[in-house]
Amino acid sequence: VQALSVWTEDRVRHYGLFQNEKGYSLDPGGVRCKTIVKLIKHFYDFTLPRCDVKLTALINIFIWT
């Protein structure tokens, strides 16, 4: 299982990464992007699922396959 952990204003939020032939998503019914990096970049412009926060800084990104 792949996950994305995000520090928001008050806590760390953990999101499971959903993958199918259309790409990656943080929400089964949400937007899908072809790569994890494109998905992360998407949330600089749009709010994260179940949260009214956008990403503002990328500290570290580790991708394991």
LUMPATOR-936500 format. One record per atom (N, C-alpha, C, O): chain; atom name; residue number from 0; x, y, z. Coordinates in steps of 0.2 Angstrom, whole numbers. Example, Ala and Ser with C-alpha at 12.3 -4.5 7.8 and 13.67 -1.06 7.14 Angstrom:
BEGIN
('A'; 'N'; 0; (66; -28; 39))
('A'; 'CA'; 0; (62; -22; 39))
('A'; 'C'; 0; (66; -16; 39))
('A'; 'O'; 0; (71; -17; 42))
('A'; 'N'; 1; (64; -11; 35))
('A'; 'CA'; 1; (68; -5; 36))
('A'; 'C'; 1; (64; 0; 39))
('A'; 'O'; 1; (67; 6; 40))
***
This chain:
BEGIN
('A'; 'N'; 0; (4; -6; 0))
('A'; 'CA'; 0; (0; 0; 0))
('A'; 'C'; 0; (4; 6; 0))
('A'; 'O'; 0; (9; 7; 4))
('A'; 'N'; 1; (3; 11; -4))
('A'; 'CA'; 1; (7; 17; -4))
('A'; 'C'; 1; (3; 22; -1))
('A'; 'O'; 1; (-4; 22; -1))
('A'; 'N'; 2; (6; 27; 2))
('A'; 'CA'; 2; (3; 32; 6))
('A'; 'C'; 2; (6; 39; 5))
('A'; 'O'; 2; (12; 39; 4))
('A'; 'N'; 3; (3; 44; 6))
('A'; 'CA'; 3; (5; 51; 6))
('A'; 'C'; 3; (4; 54; 13))
('A'; 'O'; 3; (-2; 54; 15))
('A'; 'N'; 4; (9; 57; 16))
('A'; 'CA'; 4; (8; 60; 23))
('A'; 'C'; 4; (10; 67; 22))
('A'; 'O'; 4; (15; 69; 19))
('A'; 'N'; 5; (5; 71; 24))
('A'; 'CA'; 5; (5; 79; 23))
('A'; 'C'; 5; (5; 82; 30))
('A'; 'O'; 5; (0; 81; 34))
('A'; 'N'; 6; (9; 87; 31))
('A'; 'CA'; 6; (9; 91; 37))
('A'; 'C'; 6; (4; 97; 36))
('A'; 'O'; 6; (6; 101; 31))
('A'; 'N'; 7; (-1; 98; 39))
('A'; 'CA'; 7; (-6; 103; 38))
('A'; 'C'; 7; (-4; 108; 44))
('A'; 'O'; 7; (0; 107; 48))
('A'; 'N'; 8; (-9; 113; 44))
('A'; 'CA'; 8; (-7; 118; 50))
('A'; 'C'; 8; (-7; 116; 57))
('A'; 'O'; 8; (-4; 118; 61))
('A'; 'N'; 9; (-11; 110; 58))
('A'; 'CA'; 9; (-12; 108; 65))
('A'; 'C'; 9; (-10; 101; 66))
('A'; 'O'; 9; (-10; 98; 72))
('A'; 'N'; 10; (-9; 97; 61))
('A'; 'CA'; 10; (-7; 90; 61))
('A'; 'C'; 10; (-5; 86; 55))
('A'; 'O'; 10; (-5; 90; 50))
('A'; 'N'; 11; (-3; 80; 56))
('A'; 'CA'; 11; (-1; 76; 50))
('A'; 'C'; 11; (-7; 72; 47))
('A'; 'O'; 11; (-11; 69; 51))
('A'; 'N'; 12; (-8; 73; 41))
('A'; 'CA'; 12; (-14; 69; 38))
('A'; 'C'; 12; (-11; 64; 33))
('A'; 'O'; 12; (-6; 65; 30))
('A'; 'N'; 13; (-14; 58; 34))
('A'; 'CA'; 13; (-11; 52; 30))
('A'; 'C'; 13; (-16; 50; 24))
('A'; 'O'; 13; (-22; 49; 26))
('A'; 'N'; 14; (-14; 50; 18))
('A'; 'CA'; 14; (-19; 48; 13))
('A'; 'C'; 14; (-16; 42; 9))
('A'; 'O'; 14; (-10; 41; 8))
('A'; 'N'; 15; (-21; 37; 8))
('A'; 'CA'; 15; (-19; 31; 4))
('A'; 'C'; 15; (-19; 33; -3))
('A'; 'O'; 15; (-23; 38; -5))
('A'; 'N'; 16; (-15; 30; -7))
('A'; 'CA'; 16; (-14; 32; -14))
('A'; 'C'; 16; (-18; 26; -18))
('A'; 'O'; 16; (-16; 20; -17))
('A'; 'N'; 17; (-23; 28; -21))
('A'; 'CA'; 17; (-27; 23; -25))
('A'; 'C'; 17; (-24; 24; -32))
('A'; 'O'; 17; (-23; 29; -35))
('A'; 'N'; 18; (-23; 18; -35))
('A'; 'CA'; 18; (-21; 17; -42))
('A'; 'C'; 18; (-25; 12; -46))
('A'; 'O'; 18; (-27; 7; -44))
('A'; 'N'; 19; (-26; 14; -52))
('A'; 'CA'; 19; (-29; 10; -57))
('A'; 'C'; 19; (-26; 12; -64))
('A'; 'O'; 19; (-21; 16; -65))
('A'; 'N'; 20; (-29; 9; -70))
('A'; 'CA'; 20; (-27; 11; -76))
('A'; 'C'; 20; (-27; 18; -78))
('A'; 'O'; 20; (-24; 20; -83))
('A'; 'N'; 21; (-31; 22; -75))
('A'; 'CA'; 21; (-32; 29; -76))
('A'; 'C'; 21; (-27; 33; -72))
('A'; 'O'; 21; (-26; 39; -74))
('A'; 'N'; 22; (-23; 30; -67))
('A'; 'CA'; 22; (-18; 34; -64))
('A'; 'C'; 22; (-19; 34; -56))
('A'; 'O'; 22; (-22; 29; -53))
('A'; 'N'; 23; (-16; 39; -53))
('A'; 'CA'; 23; (-16; 39; -45))
('A'; 'C'; 23; (-21; 44; -43))
('A'; 'O'; 23; (-23; 49; -46))
('A'; 'N'; 24; (-24; 43; -37))
('A'; 'CA'; 24; (-29; 47; -34))
('A'; 'C'; 24; (-28; 47; -26))
('A'; 'O'; 24; (-26; 42; -23))
('A'; 'N'; 25; (-30; 52; -22))
('A'; 'CA'; 25; (-30; 52; -15))
('A'; 'C'; 25; (-37; 50; -13))
('A'; 'O'; 25; (-38; 49; -7))
('A'; 'N'; 26; (-42; 50; -17))
('A'; 'CA'; 26; (-49; 48; -15))
('A'; 'C'; 26; (-51; 44; -21))
('A'; 'O'; 26; (-50; 46; -27))
('A'; 'N'; 27; (-54; 38; -19))
('A'; 'CA'; 27; (-57; 34; -25))
('A'; 'C'; 27; (-61; 37; -30))
('A'; 'O'; 27; (-60; 35; -36))
('A'; 'N'; 28; (-65; 42; -28))
('A'; 'CA'; 28; (-69; 45; -33))
('A'; 'C'; 28; (-66; 52; -35))
('A'; 'O'; 28; (-69; 56; -39))
('A'; 'N'; 29; (-60; 54; -33))
('A'; 'CA'; 29; (-57; 60; -35))
('A'; 'C'; 29; (-53; 60; -41))
('A'; 'O'; 29; (-53; 56; -45))
('A'; 'N'; 30; (-50; 66; -42))
('A'; 'CA'; 30; (-46; 67; -48))
('A'; 'C'; 30; (-40; 62; -48))
('A'; 'O'; 30; (-37; 60; -43))
('A'; 'N'; 31; (-39; 60; -55))
('A'; 'CA'; 31; (-33; 55; -56))
('A'; 'C'; 31; (-28; 58; -60))
('A'; 'O'; 31; (-29; 62; -65))
('A'; 'N'; 32; (-22; 57; -58))
('A'; 'CA'; 32; (-16; 59; -62))
('A'; 'C'; 32; (-12; 53; -64))
('A'; 'O'; 32; (-11; 48; -61))
('A'; 'N'; 33; (-8; 54; -70))
('A'; 'CA'; 33; (-4; 48; -72))
('A'; 'C'; 33; (2; 46; -68))
('A'; 'O'; 33; (4; 40; -68))
('A'; 'N'; 34; (5; 51; -64))
('A'; 'CA'; 34; (10; 50; -60))
('A'; 'C'; 34; (9; 52; -53))
('A'; 'O'; 34; (5; 57; -52))
('A'; 'N'; 35; (12; 50; -48))
('A'; 'CA'; 35; (12; 52; -41))
('A'; 'C'; 35; (14; 60; -41))
('A'; 'O'; 35; (11; 64; -37))
('A'; 'N'; 36; (19; 61; -44))
('A'; 'CA'; 36; (22; 68; -44))
('A'; 'C'; 36; (17; 73; -47))
('A'; 'O'; 36; (16; 78; -44))
('A'; 'N'; 37; (13; 71; -53))
('A'; 'CA'; 37; (8; 76; -55))
('A'; 'C'; 37; (2; 76; -51))
('A'; 'O'; 37; (-1; 82; -50))
('A'; 'N'; 38; (1; 71; -47))
('A'; 'CA'; 38; (-5; 71; -42))
('A'; 'C'; 38; (-3; 76; -36))
('A'; 'O'; 38; (-7; 80; -34))
('A'; 'N'; 39; (3; 76; -34))
('A'; 'CA'; 39; (6; 80; -29))
('A'; 'C'; 39; (5; 87; -31))
('A'; 'O'; 39; (3; 92; -28))
('A'; 'N'; 40; (8; 89; -37))
('A'; 'CA'; 40; (8; 95; -40))
('A'; 'C'; 40; (1; 98; -41))
('A'; 'O'; 40; (-1; 104; -40))
('A'; 'N'; 41; (-4; 94; -42))
('A'; 'CA'; 41; (-11; 96; -43))
('A'; 'C'; 41; (-14; 99; -36))
('A'; 'O'; 41; (-18; 104; -37))
('A'; 'N'; 42; (-11; 96; -31))
('A'; 'CA'; 42; (-14; 99; -24))
('A'; 'C'; 42; (-10; 105; -22))
('A'; 'O'; 42; (-11; 108; -16))
('A'; 'N'; 43; (-6; 108; -26))
('A'; 'CA'; 43; (-4; 115; -25))
('A'; 'C'; 43; (-9; 120; -27))
('A'; 'O'; 43; (-9; 126; -25))
('A'; 'N'; 44; (-13; 118; -32))
('A'; 'CA'; 44; (-19; 122; -35))
('A'; 'C'; 44; (-26; 121; -32))
('A'; 'O'; 44; (-30; 125; -32))
('A'; 'N'; 45; (-26; 115; -29))
('A'; 'CA'; 45; (-33; 113; -27))
('A'; 'C'; 45; (-32; 110; -20))
('A'; 'O'; 45; (-27; 107; -18))
('A'; 'N'; 46; (-38; 110; -16))
('A'; 'CA'; 46; (-37; 108; -9))
('A'; 'C'; 46; (-37; 100; -8))
('A'; 'O'; 46; (-40; 97; -13))
('A'; 'N'; 47; (-34; 98; -3))
('A'; 'CA'; 47; (-33; 91; -2))
('A'; 'C'; 47; (-40; 88; 0))
('A'; 'O'; 47; (-45; 92; 2))
('A'; 'N'; 48; (-41; 82; -1))
('A'; 'CA'; 48; (-48; 78; 0))
('A'; 'C'; 48; (-49; 79; 8))
('A'; 'O'; 48; (-44; 78; 12))
('A'; 'N'; 49; (-55; 80; 10))
('A'; 'CA'; 49; (-57; 80; 17))
('A'; 'C'; 49; (-53; 85; 21))
('A'; 'O'; 49; (-52; 85; 27))
('A'; 'N'; 50; (-51; 91; 18))
('A'; 'CA'; 50; (-47; 96; 21))
('A'; 'C'; 50; (-47; 102; 16))
('A'; 'O'; 50; (-48; 101; 10))
('A'; 'N'; 51; (-47; 108; 19))
('A'; 'CA'; 51; (-48; 114; 15))
('A'; 'C'; 51; (-41; 117; 14))
('A'; 'O'; 51; (-40; 123; 14))
('A'; 'N'; 52; (-36; 113; 14))
('A'; 'CA'; 52; (-29; 115; 14))
('A'; 'C'; 52; (-26; 113; 7))
('A'; 'O'; 52; (-27; 108; 5))
('A'; 'N'; 53; (-22; 118; 4))
('A'; 'CA'; 53; (-18; 116; -2))
('A'; 'C'; 53; (-11; 115; 0))
('A'; 'O'; 53; (-9; 118; 5))
('A'; 'N'; 54; (-7; 111; -4))
('A'; 'CA'; 54; (0; 110; -3))
('A'; 'C'; 54; (4; 117; -4))
('A'; 'O'; 54; (2; 121; -9))
('A'; 'N'; 55; (9; 119; 0))
('A'; 'CA'; 55; (12; 125; -1))
('A'; 'C'; 55; (20; 124; -1))
('A'; 'O'; 55; (23; 128; -4))
('A'; 'N'; 56; (22; 118; 1))
('A'; 'CA'; 56; (30; 117; 1))
('A'; 'C'; 56; (31; 110; 1))
('A'; 'O'; 56; (28; 106; 4))
('A'; 'N'; 57; (36; 108; -3))
('A'; 'CA'; 57; (37; 101; -4))
('A'; 'C'; 57; (44; 100; -1))
('A'; 'O'; 57; (49; 103; -3))
('A'; 'N'; 58; (44; 97; 5))
('A'; 'CA'; 58; (50; 96; 9))
('A'; 'C'; 58; (54; 90; 6))
('A'; 'O'; 58; (60; 91; 4))
('A'; 'N'; 59; (51; 84; 6))
('A'; 'CA'; 59; (54; 78; 4))
('A'; 'C'; 59; (49; 74; 0))
('A'; 'O'; 59; (43; 73; 2))
('A'; 'N'; 60; (51; 70; -5))
('A'; 'CA'; 60; (47; 66; -8))
('A'; 'C'; 60; (51; 59; -9))
('A'; 'O'; 60; (56; 59; -12))
('A'; 'N'; 61; (48; 54; -7))
('A'; 'CA'; 61; (51; 47; -8))
('A'; 'C'; 61; (46; 43; -11))
('A'; 'O'; 61; (40; 42; -9))
('A'; 'N'; 62; (48; 40; -17))
('A'; 'CA'; 62; (43; 35; -20))
('A'; 'C'; 62; (46; 29; -20))
('A'; 'O'; 62; (52; 28; -23))
('A'; 'N'; 63; (43; 24; -17))
('A'; 'CA'; 63; (45; 17; -18))
('A'; 'C'; 63; (40; 13; -22))
('A'; 'O'; 63; (34; 14; -22))
('A'; 'N'; 64; (43; 9; -26))
('A'; 'CA'; 64; (39; 5; -31))
('A'; 'C'; 64; (40; -3; -29))
('A'; 'O'; 64; (36; -7; -32))
***
